[in-house]
């Protein structure tokens, strides 16, 4: 939507004359800036003049080209201030400010899908235009703004809502065509073409009628190629969608090419996207067969252009490119398309500060990471496969934990940027508070948007110093300093593992052909429906036979192995892989016999967790032990007593809540660095934020925990059933209790994959805390050692070690069901 530059005339007639006289300048101004004008210098010049309206408009323009959300916030404040300074009877200039405010809200929505303020700005514009009853052009501009507002919501609307939006937008566009003269229609842009496309897809116009309407738009646009280009894109889109003959596809290809050659940035984006689709359609229909490498080049051009477009469009184009590439069956086309898809994920989700928008975008690329790694491996690029898997894993968690990366703050202070380090930490904390609903905004800008924009401004300063992650293999390797990282994925055609070490060698690929995505999905469903001992044992055998035996052969002895389980494999306890072996002391041969295992959402999240743990290594532990006994859980009280005693013996500060209530627990958690929960747990994979820990007075859900203020803690131990389970909708995001607690600032989380026996769990936890409190091992090593002790120690020795916990019947503890339930996520 164009920006009007001046609103000085006091009369409506003078306003019309000025608008017509300056139409060419207003159209050329963005192109001059896009061609290389120094936007920062332009902003500085506008600041010196003190013209709030001019400064607001150039800030909006700079934000659209340089991705500066803080510019949008400042421009909003400037326009509000300018409106307050204008006389109430200066109707034309008030209308101009309201129109600019709507333009600004449209830019914000295009970047971040944030409707906050858009409706209020449109209401302000409609109120302003109601006071100009004789200005038909002002009413036409308002109707066009209303149509843009309706169309902006199409990407997130369901089918009935989309039909209503299109119907209302068509009515507004008809209003524009009725009221606006040719000069204003040229200034507003592609009104005829937009009306033709919408009406055609809504079934209100035939293809011929829609093309005729586009021709009318071409007549209005005149003979300047730049003005004709948007209408040509609409005309070509209609032709391509309705093509029944080969010449129509060829005609669409020519129109798209012409528009891409002459159009502005947005038109070029649309034209290149349409051109890729048209060339693909021409090849498939036989209208004009092309070599596959030329089609691939067209998709790559469209993808590069859409990096400057909306997040939805970028992911849509990426997905279409991948679909075409997979249809060729050739690695030389499939690998680049999948690499681009994974590179698009952070580009699309990065500007999104609203979790619902980010989750919606991530749902569009579900399971793509595993497929991308498979194609890149087939192309002989294991390093690229690792980077693709890293980019597709825990995107939201990586972003949230990355703000609290101690390494960034330490590097800033070491380089003498103490002030920047302080501002970075303050902005990160303010954004975390805003995400929990603790920040207030105004009618046009939410508190979350303001906080996100402020953090983005500080982060740009940090990025300028070269201290942030680039996402390549060199940035991943440091996370493997304590032991190898193993990326484990299951694609449609088969599974694979990639072993990354902290040396200069290439990642080691391990082919796991039987570990297919369908097989993993089936096993995950079986485990959720039935997690009794026999089901877990069958799963352990299945995992061993379907790839973990091969993985075991590529690992050394005594290593600390971190598993990054991609996609649906994140739902399975990979470490529990085992097979019966009567020659061993406990009757099984397991993946954990030779090495210790832990899990991580991604390499970057692991590195941040390691930095948190290192920062707390010398601090005196403050332990919170929580118990919520029931008639079924008679051992949680003794378990908590033993845990408290073990830590007190090592001079730790210990708080015990023997009959814990939700309010008491939420109040105490931020004051302690080690948390131990002994209670019932219930997972809700389809409503993961409702997963809960059951305390004396009711549940504490994951949603409740995520409202806590962010901090830095060492460890959370969830000695409860199903506490490790994650959401099924976005398994790569690891949304669940472990991921939520890492998001709060914990370095590590111990949790259970299935329902557990409380007496056996009490023994395991006692041994784990005994080793941990003594400083004999890290949490991962202590948990692995405790599990070996549990499965390999005779019952009399168990009773002797912890008599208050081992009284009564003890089952045969060699089964993976008893010793493998708990895992550590993080450091």
Residue, then its C-alpha position, 0 to 999 in steps of 0.5 A: x500500500x503506498x504512503x502519502x507524503x504530505x497533508x498540508x492543504x486545508x481543503x479537500x479540493x487542494x488535497x486532491x490536486x496535490x495527490x494527483x500532482x505527486x503521484x509519480x513521486x510517491x511511486x518512484x520514492x520506494x524504488x529509489x530507496x530500493x535501488x541503493x539509497x542510504x536508508x540510515x542516512x535518510x532516517x538521520x536526515x528526517x530526525x534532524x528536520x523533526x518532521x514526525x510524519x516524514x520520519x515515520x514513513x521512512x522508518x516503515x520503509x527501512x523496516x521493510x527492506x532491513x527487517x527492523x521491527x523496532x522501526x515499526x514500534x517507533x513509527x507507531x509512536x511517532x504517528x500517534x504523537x503527530x495525530x495528537x498535535x494536529x488540530x481537530x478540524x484539520x480533517x485531511x491531515x488527520x486522514x493522512x496520519x490514519x492512512x499511514x497508521x494502517x500502512x504501518x500495521x499492514x507492514x507489521x502483519x506481513x512480517x510477524x502475522x501480528x494483528x494487534x493494532x491492525x483492527x484499531x488502525x482501520x477503525x481510526x481510518x474509517x472514523x477519519x474518512x467518515x468526516x470527509x463525506x465528499x471525498x470519494x477518493x478518500x473513501x476509495x482508499x479506505x475501502x482498499x485498505x479494508x480489502x487488504x486487511x481482509x486478504x491478509x488474514x486468508x493464510x490463517x483462516x479455515x475454509x468457511x472463514x476464508x469464504x467470508x473474507x473473500x466475499x467481503x474483500x470482493x465487496x470492498x474492491x468493487x467499492x474501490x473500482x466504483x469510486x476511484x478514478x484512473x489516477x488513484x487506481x494506478x496509485x493503489x496498484x493492482x486492484x483489477x487483477x486482485x479482484x479478478x483472481x479472487x472472483x475467479x477462485x471464488x467461482x464468481x467469474x469464469x477464466x475468460x471474464x477474469x482475464x478480461x478484467x485484467x485487460x481492463x486493469x492493463x488499460x488503466x495502468x497504461x504502457x509503463x511496464x512497471x505499472x503493468x507488471x502486477x496486473x500481468x502476474x494476476x492475469x498469468x495466475x488465472x491463466x495457469x489455474x484454468x489452463x486446459x490448453x497448452x498455449x495457455x500455459x505458454x502464455x502464462x509463462x511469458x507473462x510471468x517472465x515479463x512481470x519479473x523483468x519489469x516489476x518492483x520487488x513485491x511484483x518480482x517475488x510474485x512473478x518468480x514464484x508464478x514462473x516456477x509453477x508455470x514452468x513446472x506445469x508446462x513441463x508436466x503437461x507437455x506444453x513445453x518440456x524443459x530440462x530438469x536443471x532449468x526447472x530447478x533453477x527456476x525454483x531456486x530463484x523463486x525461493x531466493x526472492x521469497x526470503x524477502x516475503x512473508x513467512x507463509x509464502x517462503x515455506x510454501x515455495x520451499x515445500x513446492x520445490x521439495x515436492x517437485x524435486x522428490x518427484x524427479x527421484x534424483x539426488x542432485x535435485x532433491x538435496x538442494x531443495x531439502x537444504x533450502x527447506x531447512x534453511x527456510x525454517x529459521x528464516x520463517x520463524x525468526x520474526x515470529x514472537x507469537x507462539x501460536x504463529x510459530x507453531x503453525x509455521x513449524x507444523x508445515x515442515x513437520x517431518x521434513x528434517x528427517x527427509x532432508x538429512x536422508x537426501x543430503x546423505x545420499x548426496x554425499x554430504x554428511x556435514x550438510x545433513x547434520x546442519x539440516x537436522x540441527x536447523x529443523x530441531x527445537x526451533x522455538x526452544x533454541x530461540x528462547x534458550x539462546x537469549x539466555x546463552x551465558x556464552x554470549x554474555x561472557x564473550x561480550x564482557x571479555x571483549x569489554x562490552x559490559x554495557x551491551x552485555x547488561x542491555x542484552x540481558x535486560x532485553x532478554x528478561x523483558x522479552x521473557x516477561x512479555x511472553x508470560x503476559x507481564x508486559x503492557x502495550x497500547x491499542x496499536x502495539x502489544x507489550x510482546x511486540x515492543x519487547x521483541x522489537x527492543x530485544x531485536x535491536x540489541x541483538x543486532x548490535x551483538x550480531x555485528x560483533x560476530x558472537x552469534x551462532x552461524x549454524x554450520x558444523x563448526x558451531x555444532x562440534x563444541x557441544x560434543x566436547x563431553x562425548x559424541x553427538x548422535x543425530x538419529x532420524x527415521x525417513x520414509x525410505x529408512x533411518x540413519x544416524x550421524x555421529x559428530x565428534x569435537x574433532x575436525x573429522x566429518x560426521x560418521x553416517x550409519x545406515x539403519x534401513x529398517x528404521x523407517x518413519x512408518x515403523x517408528x510411528x507404529x511403535x510410538x503408538x503402541x507404547x502410548x496405548x500400552x506401557x506395561x513391562x512386556x510392551x516395553x521389553x518388546x520395544x527394547x528388542x525392536x529398537x535393538x534389532x532395527x538399528x541400535x545394534x549397528x549404532x552400538x558398533x560405531x561407538x567406543x567404550x565409556x563415552x557420554x553419548x548425547x542423542x538428538x532424536x529427530x522427528x517421531x524418534x523423539x517419542x521413543x526411548x532409544x537408550x532402552x534398546x536391549x536384547x535378552x542375553x543369558x550370559x550377562x549378569x542381569x539377563x539382557x545385553x543393552x545399548x547402555x552396557x558400554x556407554x552412558x546416554x543422555x538426550x538433547x533437543x539440539x546441539x545449541x540447546x545442549x551447549x547452552x545447558x552445558x554453560x548453565x551447568x558450568x556457571x553453577x558448578x561452584x555454587x552451594x546447591x539449594x535443593x527443593x524436595x517435593x512429595x505428594x503421597x497417595x494410597x498408590x504411592x506409599x514410597x514417595x515420602x521415604x524417597x524424599x526423606x532419603x534425598x533430603x538426607x543425602x544432600x544435607x550430609x553434603x552441606x547443601x541447603x534443603x527445603x522439604x515439602x512433604x505434602x506439597x501444594x501447587x502454590x507452595x511449590x511454585x513459590x519455592x521453585x525460583x529459590x532453588x537450583x535442584x528440584x526433586x518431585x516425587x508424585x504422580x505424573x500424567x502426560x497429555x501428548x495431544x494437549x501437551x501444555x496440560x501435562x501435569x504433576x499431581x500435588x496434594x491440592x491438585x495438578x501443576x501443569x506445564x502451562x503453570x510452570x511456563x508462567x514462572x519467571x526465567x532463571x538459572x537452575x542446575x537440575x530438575x528430577x521428575x520422579x513421576x510417571x510419563x514425565x518425559x513424554x512430548x507432544x505428538x503434533x510437533x515432536x521436533x519441538x520437544x514440547x513437554x515437561x523437559x523442554x519447558x523446564x529447559x526453557x525456564x533456565x534449567x540445565x538438565x531434566x531427569x524424567x520418565x518415559x512411561x509409568x513406573x513402580x514407586x518402590x523401584x523408582x525410590x531406589x534408583x533416585x536414592x542411588x542417583x542423588x547419592x552419587x550426584x551429591x557426593x560430586x562423584x559424577x555429572x547428572x548423566x553419568x550418575x543416572x547411568x551408574x545408578x541404572x547399572x547398579x539397580x539392574x545388576x545388584x542383588x536384592x539383599x545388597x539393595x536392601x542393605x544400601x537403602x533399608x527404608x526403601x527396599x522393604x517388601x517385594x522387589x521384582x526382577x530388575x533386569x528388565x528394561x521396564x524397571x531400569x530404563x524408564x528415566x533419562x536426562x535431557x540437557x547437561 
